[in-house]
């Protein structure tokens, strides 16, 4: 169960993603923080070297797919033909009844990020 402050933070992040015009590493890091992914650094010998950084969620469909909750189906399409991508994350909410969360963005990865973050909310 998410805390109300966490839900507000995710809502604010979704709003930022909906306005994004290009993939953005700061948004990637914000997504990582929202879902609990940590940057792994090596401070040995006085070096601040990043060993594992946040995935490129806003640039890569493969990275964005890792945000889709387990057991949920997904879809990304550009049916409008005008450069707006739509994405859906769907789950069986009752026998024979599908529920979906959608995202719309400038690229398919960002659209999928939006839909996946919405699907993570109760």
MOPAC internal coordinates of N, CA, C and O (Angstrom, degrees):
PM7 1SCF
backbone

  N    0.0000 0     0.00 0     0.00 0    0    0    0
  C    1.4570 1     0.00 0     0.00 0    1    0    0
  C    1.5359 1   109.16 1     0.00 0    2    1    0
  O    1.2310 1   120.62 1   -44.52 1    3    2    1
  N    1.3078 1   116.42 1   135.48 1    3    2    1
  C    1.4558 1   119.85 1  -179.36 1    5    3    2
  C    1.5189 1   110.33 1   -90.11 1    6    5    3
  O    1.2310 1   121.68 1   -27.33 1    7    6    5
  N    1.2869 1   114.40 1   152.67 1    7    6    5
  C    1.4588 1   123.26 1   178.24 1    9    7    6
  C    1.5323 1   107.79 1   -84.01 1   10    9    7
  O    1.2310 1   119.32 1   -32.06 1   11   10    9
  N    1.3598 1   118.89 1   147.94 1   11   10    9
  C    1.4716 1   120.09 1  -179.79 1   13   11   10
  C    1.5340 1   113.49 1   -53.83 1   14   13   11
  O    1.2310 1   120.05 1   142.97 1   15   14   13
  N    1.3250 1   117.51 1   -37.03 1   15   14   13
  C    1.4667 1   119.97 1   178.67 1   17   15   14
  C    1.5240 1   110.68 1   -66.39 1   18   17   15
  O    1.2310 1   120.42 1   143.05 1   19   18   17
  N    1.3484 1   116.81 1   -36.95 1   19   18   17
  C    1.4687 1   120.35 1   177.31 1   21   19   18
  C    1.5255 1   110.25 1   -65.73 1   22   21   19
  O    1.2310 1   120.56 1   138.60 1   23   22   21
  N    1.3332 1   116.54 1   -41.40 1   23   22   21
  C    1.4650 1   120.31 1   178.73 1   25   23   22
  C    1.5210 1   110.87 1   -62.26 1   26   25   23
  O    1.2310 1   120.20 1   138.55 1   27   26   25
  N    1.3251 1   117.23 1   -41.45 1   27   26   25
  C    1.4693 1   120.56 1   178.48 1   29   27   26
  C    1.5224 1   110.44 1   -64.02 1   30   29   27
  O    1.2310 1   120.56 1   139.66 1   31   30   29
  N    1.3323 1   116.53 1   -40.34 1   31   30   29
  C    1.4639 1   120.18 1   179.02 1   33   31   30
  C    1.5287 1   110.28 1   -64.34 1   34   33   31
  O    1.2310 1   120.04 1   139.17 1   35   34   33
  N    1.3297 1   117.53 1   -40.83 1   35   34   33
  C    1.4696 1   120.68 1   178.62 1   37   35   34
  C    1.5222 1   110.08 1   -66.73 1   38   37   35
  O    1.2310 1   119.98 1   138.86 1   39   38   37
  N    1.3391 1   117.64 1   -41.14 1   39   38   37
  C    1.4668 1   120.79 1   176.87 1   41   39   38
  C    1.5285 1   111.21 1   -59.85 1   42   41   39
  O    1.2310 1   120.37 1   137.64 1   43   42   41
  N    1.3319 1   116.89 1   -42.36 1   43   42   41
  C    1.4654 1   121.04 1   179.09 1   45   43   42
  C    1.5275 1   110.51 1   -66.12 1   46   45   43
  O    1.2310 1   120.37 1   141.24 1   47   46   45
  N    1.3279 1   116.89 1   -38.76 1   47   46   45
  C    1.4637 1   121.35 1   177.94 1   49   47   46
  C    1.5291 1   110.37 1   -65.62 1   50   49   47
  O    1.2310 1   120.06 1   137.30 1   51   50   49
  N    1.3128 1   117.49 1   -42.70 1   51   50   49
  C    1.4675 1   121.23 1   177.35 1   53   51   50
  C    1.5306 1   110.29 1   -59.61 1   54   53   51
  O    1.2310 1   120.23 1   137.65 1   55   54   53
  N    1.3219 1   117.16 1   -42.35 1   55   54   53
  C    1.4742 1   121.04 1   178.55 1   57   55   54
  C    1.5265 1   110.50 1   -61.46 1   58   57   55
  O    1.2310 1   120.14 1   139.74 1   59   58   57
  N    1.3281 1   117.34 1   -40.26 1   59   58   57
  C    1.4665 1   120.74 1   177.85 1   61   59   58
  C    1.5266 1   110.85 1   -65.52 1   62   61   59
  O    1.2310 1   120.56 1   138.37 1   63   62   61
  N    1.3317 1   116.54 1   -41.63 1   63   62   61
  C    1.4602 1   120.65 1   179.41 1   65   63   62
  C    1.5265 1   111.15 1   -64.28 1   66   65   63
  O    1.2310 1   120.11 1   141.65 1   67   66   65
  N    1.3148 1   117.40 1   -38.35 1   67   66   65
  C    1.4612 1   121.13 1   179.79 1   69   67   66
  C    1.5241 1   112.18 1   -64.80 1   70   69   67
  O    1.2310 1   120.08 1   155.16 1   71   70   69
  N    1.3201 1   117.46 1   -24.84 1   71   70   69
  C    1.4684 1   122.01 1   179.28 1   73   71   70
  C    1.5250 1   113.27 1   -94.16 1   74   73   71
  O    1.2310 1   120.32 1   170.19 1   75   74   73
  N    1.3279 1   117.00 1    -9.81 1   75   74   73
  C    1.4718 1   120.74 1  -175.96 1   77   75   74
  C    1.5277 1   110.67 1   -63.40 1   78   77   75
  O    1.2310 1   121.15 1   -39.55 1   79   78   77
  N    1.3173 1   115.41 1   140.45 1   79   78   77
  C    1.4712 1   120.98 1   178.89 1   81   79   78
  C    1.5257 1   112.48 1  -110.50 1   82   81   79
  O    1.2310 1   120.52 1   168.34 1   83   82   81
  N    1.3251 1   116.61 1   -11.66 1   83   82   81
  C    1.4659 1   122.34 1   178.29 1   85   83   82
  C    1.5325 1   108.38 1  -149.28 1   86   85   83
  O    1.2310 1   120.28 1   -19.60 1   87   86   85
  N    1.3403 1   117.06 1   160.40 1   87   86   85
  C    1.4652 1   118.99 1   172.02 1   89   87   86
  C    1.5242 1   109.23 1   -57.13 1   90   89   87
  O    1.2310 1   120.35 1   -33.89 1   91   90   89
  N    1.3187 1   116.94 1   146.11 1   91   90   89
  C    1.4643 1   120.66 1  -171.27 1   93   91   90
  C    1.5255 1   109.36 1  -144.67 1   94   93   91
  O    1.2310 1   120.85 1   -59.67 1   95   94   93
  N    1.3390 1   115.98 1   120.33 1   95   94   93
  C    1.4722 1   120.36 1  -178.68 1   97   95   94
  C    1.5309 1   111.82 1   -65.07 1   98   97   95
  O    1.2310 1   119.54 1   147.72 1   99   98   97
  N    1.3126 1   118.49 1   -32.28 1   99   98   97
  C    1.4663 1   119.20 1   177.66 1  101   99   98
  C    1.5304 1   110.35 1   -66.55 1  102  101   99
  O    1.2310 1   120.47 1   140.64 1  103  102  101
  N    1.3280 1   116.71 1   -39.36 1  103  102  101
  C    1.4732 1   119.44 1   174.69 1  105  103  102
  C    1.5293 1   110.37 1   -64.94 1  106  105  103
  O    1.2310 1   120.20 1   140.85 1  107  106  105
  N    1.3352 1   117.21 1   -39.15 1  107  106  105
  C    1.4629 1   120.27 1   176.83 1  109  107  106
  C    1.5292 1   110.28 1   -57.10 1  110  109  107
  O    1.2310 1   120.67 1   134.59 1  111  110  109
  N    1.3221 1   116.33 1   -45.41 1  111  110  109
  C    1.4737 1   120.33 1  -179.52 1  113  111  110
  C    1.5292 1   110.97 1   -66.71 1  114  113  111
  O    1.2310 1   120.02 1   142.71 1  115  114  113
  N    1.3231 1   117.57 1   -37.29 1  115  114  113
  C    1.4675 1   120.77 1   177.60 1  117  115  114
  C    1.5290 1   110.25 1   -64.79 1  118  117  115
  O    1.2310 1   120.45 1   140.10 1  119  118  117
  N    1.3155 1   116.75 1   -39.90 1  119  118  117
  C    1.4659 1   120.56 1   176.44 1  121  119  118
  C    1.5258 1   109.35 1   -63.27 1  122  121  119
  O    1.2310 1   120.62 1   133.76 1  123  122  121
  N    1.3234 1   116.42 1   -46.24 1  123  122  121
  C    1.4609 1   120.78 1   178.91 1  125  123  122
  C    1.5193 1   111.96 1   -56.59 1  126  125  123
  O    1.2310 1   120.64 1   134.66 1  127  126  125
  N    1.3292 1   116.38 1   -45.34 1  127  126  125
  C    1.4641 1   119.73 1   177.54 1  129  127  126
  C    1.5265 1   111.05 1   -61.79 1  130  129  127
  O    1.2310 1   120.34 1   139.46 1  131  130  129
  N    1.3354 1   116.96 1   -40.54 1  131  130  129
  C    1.4663 1   121.15 1  -177.20 1  133  131  130
  C    1.5230 1   112.04 1   -65.39 1  134  133  131
  O    1.2310 1   120.24 1   149.09 1  135  134  133
  N    1.3278 1   117.15 1   -30.91 1  135  134  133
  C    1.4665 1   119.99 1  -177.86 1  137  135  134
  C    1.5269 1   112.50 1  -104.78 1  138  137  135
  O    1.2310 1   120.16 1  -175.43 1  139  138  137
  N    1.3194 1   117.30 1     4.57 1  139  138  137
  C    1.4601 1   121.17 1   173.92 1  141  139  138
  C    1.5159 1   116.04 1    85.62 1  142  141  139
  O    1.2310 1   119.44 1  -160.13 1  143  142  141
  N    1.3435 1   118.68 1    19.87 1  143  142  141
  C    1.4617 1   121.44 1   176.21 1  145  143  142
  C    1.5226 1   107.64 1   -85.50 1  146  145  143
  O    1.2310 1   120.71 1   -45.64 1  147  146  145
  N    1.3248 1   116.25 1   134.36 1  147  146  145
  C    1.4569 1   119.87 1  -177.27 1  149  147  146
  C    1.5254 1   111.17 1  -111.24 1  150  149  147
  O    1.2310 1   121.41 1   -31.69 1  151  150  149
  N    1.3273 1   114.91 1   148.31 1  151  150  149
  C    1.4593 1   121.19 1   171.71 1  153  151  150
  C    1.5302 1   106.53 1   -80.53 1  154  153  151
  O    1.2310 1   120.28 1   -46.86 1  155  154  153
  N    1.3136 1   117.07 1   133.14 1  155  154  153
  C    1.4605 1   121.39 1   178.54 1  157  155  154
  C    1.5215 1   107.81 1  -104.34 1  158  157  155
  O    1.2310 1   120.94 1   -59.51 1  159  158  157
  N    1.3277 1   115.80 1   120.49 1  159  158  157
  C    1.4676 1   120.64 1  -178.83 1  161  159  158
  C    1.5148 1   110.16 1  -117.40 1  162  161  159
  O    1.2310 1   120.98 1   -21.50 1  163  162  161
  N    1.3228 1   115.74 1   158.50 1  163  162  161
  C    1.4534 1   122.96 1   177.77 1  165  163  162
  C    1.5268 1   108.03 1  -118.07 1  166  165  163
  O    1.2310 1   120.63 1   -69.45 1  167  166  165
  N    1.3235 1   116.40 1   110.55 1  167  166  165
  C    1.4569 1   120.66 1  -179.11 1  169  167  166
  C    1.5250 1   111.68 1   -98.54 1  170  169  167
  O    1.2310 1   119.77 1  -170.52 1  171  170  169
  N    1.3201 1   118.04 1     9.48 1  171  170  169
  C    1.4615 1   121.40 1  -179.05 1  173  171  170
  C    1.5247 1   110.41 1   -62.48 1  174  173  171
  O    1.2310 1   120.59 1   -35.62 1  175  174  173
  N    1.3033 1   116.47 1   144.38 1  175  174  173
  C    1.4631 1   123.49 1   178.03 1  177  175  174
  C    1.5236 1   112.83 1    57.44 1  178  177  175
  O    1.2310 1   120.24 1  -150.83 1  179  178  177
  N    1.3172 1   117.15 1    29.17 1  179  178  177
  C    1.4577 1   120.89 1   176.42 1  181  179  178
  C    1.5184 1   114.30 1    73.92 1  182  181  179
  O    1.2310 1   119.80 1  -168.69 1  183  182  181
  N    1.3202 1   117.98 1    11.31 1  183  182  181
  C    1.4629 1   121.30 1  -179.51 1  185  183  182
  C    1.5271 1   109.93 1   -96.41 1  186  185  183
  O    1.2310 1   120.76 1   -43.00 1  187  186  185
  N    1.3002 1   116.15 1   137.00 1  187  186  185
  C    1.4583 1   120.54 1   173.47 1  189  187  186
  C    1.5228 1   106.57 1  -105.93 1  190  189  187
  O    1.2310 1   121.49 1   -94.33 1  191  190  189
  N    1.3203 1   114.76 1    85.67 1  191  190  189
  C    1.4526 1   121.22 1  -174.21 1  193  191  190
  C    1.5256 1   108.24 1  -114.06 1  194  193  191
  O    1.2310 1   120.76 1   -53.57 1  195  194  193
  N    1.3239 1   116.15 1   126.43 1  195  194  193
  C    1.4554 1   120.57 1   178.42 1  197  195  194
  C    1.5221 1   108.53 1   -79.74 1  198  197  195
  O    1.2310 1   120.80 1   -57.92 1  199  198  197
  N    1.3291 1   116.07 1   122.08 1  199  198  197
  C    1.4604 1   121.33 1   178.04 1  201  199  198
  C    1.5223 1   109.52 1   -89.29 1  202  201  199
  O    1.2310 1   120.52 1   136.54 1  203  202  201
  N    1.3084 1   116.61 1   -43.46 1  203  202  201
  C    1.4662 1   121.11 1  -179.88 1  205  203  202
  C    1.5161 1   108.15 1  -136.27 1  206  205  203
  O    1.2310 1   120.57 1   -63.38 1  207  206  205
  N    1.3126 1   116.51 1   116.62 1  207  206  205
  C    1.4565 1   121.61 1   179.80 1  209  207  206
  C    1.5280 1   108.86 1   -99.31 1  210  209  207
  O    1.2310 1   121.48 1    -7.16 1  211  210  209
  N    1.3026 1   114.78 1   172.84 1  211  210  209
  C    1.4558 1   122.16 1   177.54 1  213  211  210
  C    1.5311 1   109.10 1   -65.13 1  214  213  211
  O    1.2310 1   119.71 1   -40.49 1  215  214  213
  N    1.3282 1   118.16 1   139.51 1  215  214  213
  C    1.4742 1   119.82 1   176.44 1  217  215  214
  C    1.5288 1   112.09 1   -59.66 1  218  217  215
  O    1.2310 1   120.74 1   -19.71 1  219  218  217
  N    1.3059 1   116.18 1   160.29 1  219  218  217
  C    1.4694 1   123.29 1   178.92 1  221  219  218
  C    1.5330 1   109.18 1   -84.94 1  222  221  219
  O    1.2310 1   120.78 1  -113.25 1  223  222  221
  N    1.3326 1   116.11 1    66.75 1  223  222  221
  C    1.4643 1   121.63 1  -175.50 1  225  223  222
  C    1.5257 1   112.85 1   -55.86 1  226  225  223
  O    1.2310 1   120.21 1   138.56 1  227  226  225
  N    1.3431 1   117.20 1   -41.44 1  227  226  225
  C    1.4679 1   120.50 1  -173.48 1  229  227  226
  C    1.5249 1   113.50 1   -82.08 1  230  229  227
  O    1.2310 1   120.27 1   175.64 1  231  230  229
  N    1.3243 1   117.09 1    -4.36 1  231  230  229
  C    1.4612 1   120.81 1  -179.74 1  233  231  230
  C    1.5230 1   112.74 1  -116.34 1  234  233  231
  O    1.2310 1   119.87 1   160.76 1  235  234  233
  N    1.3173 1   117.85 1   -19.24 1  235  234  233
  C    1.4574 1   121.42 1  -171.54 1  237  235  234
  C    1.5309 1   111.42 1  -125.20 1  238  237  235
  O    1.2310 1   120.69 1   -56.75 1  239  238  237
  N    1.3190 1   116.28 1   123.25 1  239  238  237
  C    1.4670 1   119.66 1   175.40 1  241  239  238
  C    1.5245 1   109.68 1   -62.39 1  242  241  239
  O    1.2310 1   120.12 1   141.19 1  243  242  241
  N    1.3339 1   117.38 1   -38.81 1  243  242  241
  C    1.4636 1   119.80 1   178.87 1  245  243  242
  C    1.5249 1   111.34 1   -59.11 1  246  245  243
  O    1.2310 1   120.08 1   137.00 1  247  246  245
  N    1.3310 1   117.45 1   -43.00 1  247  246  245
  C    1.4601 1   120.62 1   178.18 1  249  247  246
  C    1.5313 1   110.46 1   -67.55 1  250  249  247
  O    1.2310 1   120.53 1   136.62 1  251  250  249
  N    1.3353 1   116.60 1   -43.38 1  251  250  249
  C    1.4686 1   120.27 1   179.80 1  253  251  250
  C    1.5261 1   111.09 1   -61.68 1  254  253  251
  O    1.2310 1   120.10 1   145.76 1  255  254  253
  N    1.3277 1   117.41 1   -34.24 1  255  254  253
  C    1.4637 1   120.94 1   179.46 1  257  255  254
  C    1.5227 1   112.51 1   -60.97 1  258  257  255
  O    1.2310 1   120.07 1   152.57 1  259  258  257
  N    1.3219 1   117.46 1   -27.43 1  259  258  257
  C    1.4640 1   119.63 1   179.51 1  261  259  258
  C    1.5277 1   111.33 1   -68.16 1  262  261  259
  O    1.2310 1   120.17 1   166.26 1  263  262  261
  N    1.3275 1   117.28 1   -13.74 1  263  262  261
  C    1.4635 1   121.40 1   178.65 1  265  263  262
  C    1.5287 1   112.43 1   -85.03 1  266  265  263
  O    1.2310 1   120.17 1   161.59 1  267  266  265
  N    1.3333 1   117.29 1   -18.41 1  267  266  265
  C    1.4659 1   121.12 1  -178.82 1  269  267  266
  C    1.5229 1   108.24 1   -69.69 1  270  269  267
  O    1.2310 1   120.14 1   -56.96 1  271  270  269
  N    1.3400 1   117.33 1   123.04 1  271  270  269
  C    1.4619 1   119.58 1  -179.65 1  273  271  270
  C    1.5400 1   111.90 1   -57.23 1  274  273  271
  O    1.2310 1   121.25 1   -35.40 1  275  274  273
  N    1.3093 1   115.21 1   144.60 1  275  274  273
  C    1.4588 1   121.41 1  -178.21 1  277  275  274
  C    1.5271 1   110.88 1   -56.31 1  278  277  275
  O    1.2310 1   121.44 1   -41.60 1  279  278  277
  N    1.3134 1   114.86 1   138.40 1  279  278  277
  C    1.4534 1   120.40 1   177.61 1  281  279  278
  C    1.5193 1   114.78 1    86.39 1  282  281  279
  O    1.2310 1   120.04 1   178.05 1  283  282  281
  N    1.3308 1   117.53 1    -1.95 1  283  282  281
  C    1.4629 1   120.66 1   179.72 1  285  283  282
  C    1.5211 1   110.27 1  -100.11 1  286  285  283
  O    1.2310 1   120.85 1   -33.97 1  287  286  285
  N    1.3176 1   115.97 1   146.03 1  287  286  285
  C    1.4586 1   121.94 1   175.77 1  289  287  286
  C    1.5195 1   109.24 1   -89.02 1  290  289  287
  O    1.2310 1   120.35 1   -16.60 1  291  290  289
  N    1.3244 1   116.94 1   163.40 1  291  290  289
  C    1.4684 1   120.70 1  -178.63 1  293  291  290
  C    1.5169 1   109.55 1  -147.46 1  294  293  291
  O    1.2310 1   121.57 1   -16.72 1  295  294  293
  N    1.3125 1   114.60 1   163.28 1  295  294  293
  C    1.4619 1   121.91 1   178.87 1  297  295  294
  C    1.5268 1   107.70 1  -155.45 1  298  297  295
  O    1.2310 1   120.52 1   -37.79 1  299  298  297
  N    1.3279 1   116.61 1   142.21 1  299  298  297
  C    1.4612 1   122.40 1   173.68 1  301  299  298
  C    1.5249 1   106.70 1  -132.37 1  302  301  299
  O    1.2310 1   120.38 1   -45.81 1  303  302  301
  N    1.3315 1   116.88 1   134.19 1  303  302  301
  C    1.4564 1   118.63 1   179.16 1  305  303  302
  C    1.5183 1   111.52 1  -150.26 1  306  305  303
  O    1.2310 1   121.55 1   -14.60 1  307  306  305
  N    1.3257 1   114.63 1   165.40 1  307  306  305
  C    1.4508 1   122.63 1   176.91 1  309  307  306
  C    1.5236 1   107.75 1  -128.40 1  310  309  307
  O    1.2310 1   121.17 1  -122.80 1  311  310  309
  N    1.3165 1   115.37 1    57.20 1  311  310  309
  C    1.4624 1   121.19 1  -175.46 1  313  311  310
  C    1.5237 1   112.52 1   -66.62 1  314  313  311
  O    1.2310 1   119.93 1   154.11 1  315  314  313
  N    1.3339 1   117.74 1   -25.89 1  315  314  313
  C    1.4613 1   119.75 1  -177.07 1  317  315  314
  C    1.5153 1   111.87 1   -74.90 1  318  317  315
  O    1.2310 1   120.12 1   153.71 1  319  318  317
  N    1.3372 1   117.37 1   -26.29 1  319  318  317
  C    1.4497 1   120.97 1   179.79 1  321  319  318
  C    1.5217 1   113.71 1    73.91 1  322  321  319
  O    1.2310 1   119.71 1  -173.13 1  323  322  321
  N    1.3191 1   118.15 1     6.87 1  323  322  321
  C    1.4678 1   119.92 1  -177.64 1  325  323  322
  C    1.5288 1   113.01 1  -107.81 1  326  325  323
  O    1.2310 1   119.97 1  -164.19 1  327  326  325
  N    1.3189 1   117.67 1    15.81 1  327  326  325
  C    1.4532 1   120.27 1   178.09 1  329  327  326
  C    1.5108 1   114.37 1    92.03 1  330  329  327
  O    1.2310 1   119.98 1   175.81 1  331  330  329
  N    1.3166 1   117.65 1    -4.19 1  331  330  329
  C    1.4626 1   120.57 1   174.88 1  333  331  330
  C    1.5189 1   108.36 1   -92.43 1  334  333  331
  O    1.2310 1   120.97 1   -53.65 1  335  334  333
  N    1.3105 1   115.74 1   126.35 1  335  334  333
  C    1.4587 1   120.46 1   178.79 1  337  335  334
  C    1.5208 1   108.85 1  -100.28 1  338  337  335
  O    1.2310 1   121.32 1   -36.90 1  339  338  337
  N    1.3065 1   115.07 1   143.10 1  339  338  337
  C    1.4626 1   121.22 1   175.86 1  341  339  338
  C    1.5192 1   107.85 1  -118.45 1  342  341  339
  O    1.2310 1   121.57 1   -35.22 1  343  342  341
  N    1.3062 1   114.60 1   144.78 1  343  342  341
  C    1.4459 1   120.51 1   179.10 1  345  343  342
  C    1.5227 1   108.51 1  -135.60 1  346  345  343
  O    1.2310 1   121.35 1   -29.25 1  347  346  345
  N    1.3097 1   115.02 1   150.75 1  347  346  345
  C    1.4582 1   120.87 1   178.33 1  349  347  346
  C    1.5167 1   108.95 1  -135.21 1  350  349  347
  O    1.2310 1   120.94 1   -41.83 1  351  350  349
  N    1.3144 1   115.81 1   138.17 1  351  350  349
  C    1.4566 1   122.04 1   170.11 1  353  351  350
  C    1.5191 1   104.58 1  -117.18 1  354  353  351
  O    1.2310 1   120.69 1   -57.06 1  355  354  353
  N    1.3312 1   116.29 1   122.94 1  355  354  353
  C    1.4581 1   121.10 1  -171.81 1  357  355  354
  C    1.5189 1   110.98 1  -121.69 1  358  357  355
  O    1.2310 1   121.03 1   -32.22 1  359  358  357
  N    1.3287 1   115.63 1   147.78 1  359  358  357
  C    1.4529 1   119.97 1   176.10 1  361  359  358
  C    1.5179 1   109.85 1  -145.99 1  362  361  359
  O    1.2310 1   121.50 1   -25.32 1  363  362  361
  N    1.3161 1   114.73 1   154.68 1  363  362  361
  C    1.4511 1   122.24 1   179.57 1  365  363  362
  C    1.5232 1   107.00 1   -80.85 1  366  365  363
  O    1.2310 1   119.92 1   -73.28 1  367  366  365
  N    1.3339 1   117.75 1   106.72 1  367  366  365
  C    1.4589 1   121.52 1  -175.81 1  369  367  366
  C    1.5299 1   112.00 1   -89.22 1  370  369  367
  O    1.2310 1   120.16 1   160.27 1  371  370  369
  N    1.3082 1   117.29 1   -19.73 1  371  370  369
  C    1.4631 1   124.23 1   175.73 1  373  371  370
  C    1.5269 1   105.73 1  -159.20 1  374  373  371
  O    1.2310 1   119.67 1   -18.59 1  375  374  373
  N    1.3145 1   118.24 1   161.41 1  375  374  373
  C    1.4661 1   118.91 1  -179.91 1  377  375  374
  C    1.5340 1   111.46 1   -51.86 1  378  377  375
  O    1.2310 1   121.35 1   -59.84 1  379  378  377
  N    1.3292 1   115.03 1   120.16 1  379  378  377
  C    1.4552 1   120.76 1   178.81 1  381  379  378
  C    1.5208 1   115.34 1    75.78 1  382  381  379
  O    1.2310 1   119.66 1  -173.85 1  383  382  381
  N    1.3197 1   118.26 1     6.15 1  383  382  381
  C    1.4716 1   121.37 1  -177.14 1  385  383  382
  C    1.5310 1   110.50 1  -122.31 1  386  385  383
  O    1.2310 1   121.29 1   -64.64 1  387  386  385
  N    1.3329 1   115.14 1   115.36 1  387  386  385
  C    1.4648 1   120.91 1  -179.30 1  389  387  386
  C    1.5268 1   109.86 1   -96.83 1  390  389  387
  O    1.2310 1   121.12 1   -39.51 1  391  390  389
  N    1.3185 1   115.46 1   140.49 1  391  390  389
  C    1.4590 1   122.61 1   173.62 1  393  391  390
  C    1.5204 1   106.72 1  -119.20 1  394  393  391
  O    1.2310 1   120.42 1   -38.33 1  395  394  393
  N    1.3297 1   116.81 1   141.67 1  395  394  393
  C    1.4624 1   118.32 1  -179.85 1  397  395  394
  C    1.5175 1   110.76 1  -132.46 1  398  397  395
  O    1.2310 1   121.68 1   -23.61 1  399  398  397
  N    1.3090 1   114.38 1   156.39 1  399  398  397
  C    1.4572 1   123.63 1   172.39 1  401  399  398
  C    1.5215 1   105.34 1  -121.94 1  402  401  399
  O    1.2310 1   120.35 1   -41.31 1  403  402  401
  N    1.3225 1   116.93 1   138.69 1  403  402  401
  C    1.4618 1   119.04 1  -175.07 1  405  403  402
  C    1.5229 1   111.53 1  -121.29 1  406  405  403
  O    1.2310 1   121.86 1   -20.28 1  407  406  405
  N    1.3129 1   114.04 1   159.72 1  407  406  405
  C    1.4561 1   121.80 1   175.32 1  409  407  406
  C    1.5081 1   109.21 1  -140.99 1  410  409  407
  O    1.2310 1   120.38 1   -32.56 1  411  410  409
  N    1.3130 1   116.89 1   147.44 1  411  410  409
  C    1.4617 1   122.43 1   177.88 1  413  411  410
  C    1.5197 1   106.79 1  -133.14 1  414  413  411
  O    1.2310 1   120.72 1   -48.98 1  415  414  413
  N    1.3345 1   116.23 1   131.02 1  415  414  413
  C    1.4643 1   119.42 1  -177.12 1  417  415  414
  C    1.5163 1   110.52 1  -158.87 1  418  417  415
  O    1.2310 1   121.51 1    -1.54 1  419  418  417
  N    1.3148 1   114.71 1   178.46 1  419  418  417
  C    1.4570 1   123.14 1  -176.27 1  421  419  418
  C    1.5282 1   112.52 1   -73.68 1  422  421  419
  O    1.2310 1   120.07 1   156.33 1  423  422  421
  N    1.3330 1   117.48 1   -23.67 1  423  422  421
  C    1.4634 1   119.70 1   176.99 1  425  423  422
  C    1.5321 1   109.39 1  -137.51 1  426  425  423
  O    1.2310 1   120.22 1   -19.27 1  427  426  425
  N    1.3270 1   117.19 1   160.73 1  427  426  425
  C    1.4590 1   119.09 1  -175.21 1  429  427  426
  C    1.5266 1   113.81 1   -65.32 1  430  429  427
  O    1.2310 1   119.75 1   146.06 1  431  430  429
  N    1.3231 1   118.08 1   -33.94 1  431  430  429
  C    1.4623 1   120.62 1  -179.65 1  433  431  430
  C    1.5300 1   110.84 1   -64.95 1  434  433  431
  O    1.2310 1   120.26 1   134.98 1  435  434  433
  N    1.3262 1   117.12 1   -45.02 1  435  434  433
  C    1.4687 1   120.02 1   179.93 1  437  435  434
  C    1.5237 1   110.12 1   -66.07 1  438  437  435
  O    1.2310 1   119.98 1   139.89 1  439  438  437
  N    1.3377 1   117.65 1   -40.11 1  439  438  437
  C    1.4666 1   120.76 1   177.64 1  441  439  438
  C    1.5237 1   110.41 1   -59.39 1  442  441  439
  O    1.2310 1   120.38 1   138.59 1  443  442  441
  N    1.3322 1   116.88 1   -41.41 1  443  442  441
  C    1.4547 1   120.89 1   179.47 1  445  443  442
  C    1.5265 1   111.02 1   -69.04 1  446  445  443
  O    1.2310 1   119.83 1   142.28 1  447  446  445
  N    1.3330 1   117.94 1   -37.72 1  447  446  445
  C    1.4707 1   121.14 1   175.64 1  449  447  446
  C    1.5240 1   110.48 1   -57.68 1  450  449  447
  O    1.2310 1   120.55 1   134.22 1  451  450  449
  N    1.3238 1   116.54 1   -45.78 1  451  450  449
  C    1.4618 1   121.27 1  -178.64 1  453  451  450
  C    1.5259 1   110.23 1   -61.60 1  454  453  451
  O    1.2310 1   120.38 1   129.81 1  455  454  453
  N    1.3319 1   116.87 1   -50.19 1  455  454  453
  C    1.4620 1   120.55 1  -178.09 1  457  455  454
  C    1.5467 1   110.63 1   -62.59 1  458  457  455
  O    1.2310 1   120.35 1   138.34 1  459  458  457
  N    1.3243 1   116.93 1   -41.66 1  459  458  457
  C    1.4662 1   120.60 1  -179.15 1  461  459  458
  C    1.5183 1   111.33 1   -66.10 1  462  461  459
  O    1.2310 1   119.78 1   138.87 1  463  462  461
  N    1.3320 1   118.03 1   -41.13 1  463  462  461
  C    1.4682 1   120.00 1   178.24 1  465  463  462
  C    1.5302 1   110.31 1   -65.36 1  466  465  463
  O    1.2310 1   120.10 1   140.75 1  467  466  465
  N    1.3230 1   117.40 1   -39.25 1  467  466  465
  C    1.4696 1   120.18 1   176.27 1  469  467  466
  C    1.5298 1   110.48 1   -62.85 1  470  469  467
  O    1.2310 1   120.43 1   140.89 1  471  470  469
  N    1.3268 1   116.77 1   -39.11 1  471  470  469
  C    1.4693 1   120.70 1  -178.86 1  473  471  470
  C    1.5231 1   111.72 1   -68.32 1  474  473  471
  O    1.2310 1   119.96 1   156.95 1  475  474  473
  N    1.3158 1   117.69 1   -23.05 1  475  474  473
  C    1.4693 1   121.36 1   179.29 1  477  475  474
  C    1.5246 1   112.11 1   -77.59 1  478  477  475
  O    1.2310 1   120.87 1   163.62 1  479  478  477
  N    1.3216 1   115.94 1   -16.38 1  479  478  477
  C    1.4666 1   119.86 1   179.49 1  481  479  478
  C    1.5295 1   109.30 1   -81.02 1  482  481  479
  O    1.2310 1   120.15 1   -29.94 1  483  482  481
  N    1.3323 1   117.33 1   150.06 1  483  482  481
  C    1.4786 1   119.24 1   178.25 1  485  483  482
  C    1.5094 1   112.45 1   -66.83 1  486  485  483
  O    1.2310 1   120.10 1   180.00 1  487  486  485

